[in-house]
């Protein structure tokens, strides 16, 4: 769980980019850890969890649901960028302290793209993991949950704080686009191709550096193109989707 943007921190793109780079590095490590296990398709199929009847959900679905039921009690989803994958969760029993003077949105779940994140992640697994079944279903879905939460944190942090920072940099432009409900115009204005290129280059370097000290006899190595492609086709677009949702819901002032 991450702490909210602290009261003394400036809301500028350099500071936000540094936080995003940290979240990105965490996610890379988690994805590489999940790749150490086979795809294990059975863990995602209903009725194969080995839970007692009448439970029919997949092991993956159960692992994610029960993790979130625990996390919500401890206040995880009171943090703006920590968005859950399930609705109808119980109320928090711990009031995690955070005091965010920056964000201008009443309901953080209006930026929630976790459903899209989940489907994209599951589609990516056959590319990330080797085919077959190694029997380690429990470890596989445990790492899935860790990856998904790191992924959701990275996307939603960008969606909230990058959008707010860019709005403040050009209030007239974004106010007009929001007034017109111009989603295409918002996405175009939020897009910085040169920044995206730098992010992808940095991701490639990190994947290569992390694995450069790994023994291929002990760990499965993942081609950097796979991770870079996931950032390019999933993480960056979903971050922008979350940014657009934030701006459309942002309170004026």
TAQUIUR-V772039 format. One record per helix or strand of 2 or more residues. SS is the DSSP state (@ for helix, = for strand). FROM is the first residue (numbers start at 1). TO is the last residue. If there is no record, write none. Layout:
[[SS/FROM/TO] [SS/FROM/TO]]
This chain:
[[@/13/34] [@/41/44] [@/59/73] [@/76/78] [@/108/111] [@/114/128] [@/137/169] [@/171/179] [@/183/190] [@/193/212] [@/224/249]]
